[in-house]
Amino acid sequence: MTRLHLRLSALACAALLLAAAVPGTATPVSPAASAAPAPAQSGSASPHPAAITPPQAILVFTRTRGWRHDSIPQAVDTLRALAAQAGLDVVHSEDPELFEDASLARFDAVVFANTTGDVLDAAQQAAFQRYIAGGGGFMGVHSAADTHKQWPWYGDLVGAWFKNHPPGLQTAPVRFESGRGPGGLQRWQVTDELYNYRRNPRPAVEVIATVDESGYAGGTMGSDHPIAWCQAAAGGRAWYTGLGHDPALYADPVFREHLLRGLRYATGRSDDC
């Protein structure tokens, strides 16, 4: 059952109770109950039912079953600060048990921040698929593309899987497409680990930024090397950036604004990724 179905069920219960109410009658209330009103229950009748508010939180998931990035603490701290700017709470966890229907329903989006390997079992994968199909959002950072590389549904969600990368860090120009750079920025010089991917995701996604392979050694994707993209995916939304390996990058204001745009898109607060 999707979050929308749960909300509609609560509203239907409230309507039935209102229709059954008899004018001029009152239910006796104990002194204790009158002194401290009980918490509102789903489906309770009221002349002015409280608005049903959507989730206002994201799950930042950092479980690793392979390489573990030193930048995970910086990623979590940065996402927490950016989420606060967007009016969102953050739950950071490495517990895959959160991937069940009731827990996932609490979140506007799930962020895979430098996850690696197979981090969910079959039941958890199924719950995640239902969450996205019900309108949930996904945001992947860097090695989210090095995660679940034998799960085709996830490969389509993240957009492209990691293939390899040149040794060390590379300094190269990044070009933002269609005005999607922070503050209208079109070109940005970045120093980070630059992934090559198993496929070019462009036919299936909206590319946000590409990296110029002429500016560094070790790129294998040619003249069109996407490094960040977004898409409407499997009933929900997905946003991915290949950047985020180097801890120092999380202090860069351009990268932080790039991540903030991703959060706003993945949580449905903006259609502009």
N, C-alpha and C positions, 0 to 999 in steps of 0.2 A: 504493500500500500504506500503510495507516494505521500509526501508532505501535504499536497493539495487535497488528496482524498481525506486525510485526517482532519484538516480544517473544515471541509465541507460537512463531514459527519458531525463535528461539534456544533456547527451552525444548525443543522437539521434537528439535532436533539433539543437545542434551545427553542426552536420554533414549535416543536410538539408540546413542550412544557408550557409555553405561553398560551397555546390554544386550549390547554386543559385547565388553566387557572380559572377560579370562580371569583368574580368581583365581590369585594366587600368582606371576604373571609381572610383570616390570618392564621398562621401556624403559631401555636404557643412557643415562646422562646425562653429558655432557661436563663437565669441571671448571668451565669458564666458565659453563655453564648452571646448575650447582649453586651457584655463588657468587652469581649474581644472577638470581632467578626471572624468567622472561619474563612480559610482561603477559598477563593473561587474554584469551583469544580467545573470540569468540562461538561457542557450541556445544561448548566443551571439557568433558570428563567430569571430575566431581569428586564425592566422597562428599557434599559440602555445597555445592552450586552457589550462587554469590553471588546475592543478590536483585537483580532487574533494577529499577533505580530510574527513576522517571519524570523528564522534564525538570524542571529547577529554575531556569528562566530565562525572561525576557520580552524581546521585541524592541520597542524604542521607536523608531518610524519617524516621521521628521519631514520627509520630502521635500515640497517645495512646487512647484507649477507655476502658481501664481497669487499672491495676496496672501501675504506672509510676515510672521507675527506676531513682534513684538519679544519676546513672552513665551516663545518656544521654549526658550531656555536655562534659564529658571526651571522650565518644565514638565519638562525632562529631569532637572534636579537634584532636583526634588521627587519625581519618579517613582523615581529611583535610591534616594533615602533611604527612601521608603515601601516599595519592593521589599525593601530590606535588612531592614526590620522584619518582613516576611512570609517571610523566608528565601529570597529570590529574587535571582539575579544579573540584571544588565541589560546588554543589548547595544543601544547606540544607533547608528542608522545612517540614512543617506539613500540607500543603495544598493538599488535595486529588484531587483538580481540575487539578493538573499537570498530572494526569493519563488520558490523552487523546492522540491521535495518534501523533499530531504535537509536543507536548511537550516532550513526551517520546522519540521521534526520535532524540532528542538532546543528549541522554545519551548512553554511552557505557554499563553502568550497573546501576541498581537500588539497593540500600542497604536499607534493613529494619533493622534499628539499634534500638533494644529494643522496637519495636512496640508491642502493645497488643490490643486484641479485633478485632472488625470488622471495619477496617479503610477505606475501599473503598465501594462505592455503586455498584449496578449491572453494570451500564455503565462503570464505572472506572475499575471494574474487567475485563470486556470484552476487554477494551483497553490494560490492562496489559497483558492479554493472547495473544493478537495480537503482542504486543511488543516482548514477549519471543519467540513466534512462528516465528517471523521475524529475530531471531538471537540475541536478547538482552540477557543481563546477569543479574543474581540475586545473591545477597549476603545477607545472614541472620545472624544476631548477637543475640545470647541468646534468648530473648523472642520473636524474630520473629517466634519461634515455638509455641508461645502462642497467635497467631494471626489467625484470620479467620478459626476457628476450625470447621466450618460447610461448608467449601468450599473445596470439594474434590480435585479440580485441584491444589489449593494452597498447600494442604497437601502433594501432590506428589512432588510439586516444592521444598518445604522446606525439605522434606524427612521424617520427623516424627514430630508429635505434642507432646508438653509438656503434661505430665501426672501429676507429682507432684515433690516435692523435700524435702529433709530433712530440718529441721529447721536450720536457721543460715547459716554460711559459713562452708565449709568442706575443709580440707587439705588432698590431696590425690595424688598418682602418676598418671600421664598421660603418656601413651605410644604412640609414633608416629609410624605409620606403613609405610613400604616400603620406608624408607629414606625420609619421608615427614616432618620431624622435621627441624626447622631452623638450618642451618649449619650442617645438618646430625644428630642433636640431636635425641636420641631415647627415653629417659625418662626425665620427668620434674615434679617437685613437684609444685602443684598449690593450691592456696587457693581461693575458689570462691563458689558460689551457684551451686550445681551440679544437673542438671535435670535428672529425670527419664522420659522416653518417652513412648507413648502409644504402640509403636511397635519398634522392632529392624530394622533400615533401611538398614542393610547390604545387603540384597538380591537385592536392587534396586539402590545402590549407591557405590561409592568408598570411603571406610572409611579412614580418615586421621589420626584419633587418637581415642584411647579408654581410659576410666578411670578405674582404678583398684579398684573394690568395696571392696576388702579385706583391703584396707587402710583407710576406713572410715565407719561410720554407716549410714544406710538409703538408700543405693542403692538397687534397686529392679529388675535390669535387668540381674543379674547373671555375669558369667565369661566373657561375651562379651557385653560390655557397650560402644557403640560408643558415642563420644562427639563432633566429627567434621567429615564432609564428603563433597564430591562433586559429581556432576553428569552432564552428558549431559541431558538436560531436555526440553521436549516439543518444540524442535527446537532451544533452546538456551543453556545457561550454568547456573548452580546453585552451590553455595558454602555456607556452613553453619557451624557455630561454636556455641556450647552450652555455651561457656564461655563468660564472659563480664558483669556479674552482679555487681561485686565489682568495685567501681571507682578506687581503688588502682591498680587493675590489668592492667589498661591501661598504667601504667608507666613501666611495666615489659617488657624488651627487647624481651623475647621469645614470649610473647603474641603479641607484636607489629609486629614482623616478621611473625608470624602466620597470622595475619590480612592482612599484605602486600601480602603474597602469595595468600590469598583469593581474594584480589583486582585484582591482575594480572591475576588470573584464570578467574574470573567473567567477566573481560573486554576483554578477549581474547588475552591478552599479553603473556600468558604462558599456555601451556597445562599441566603443572605440578602443581597440587593443593596441 
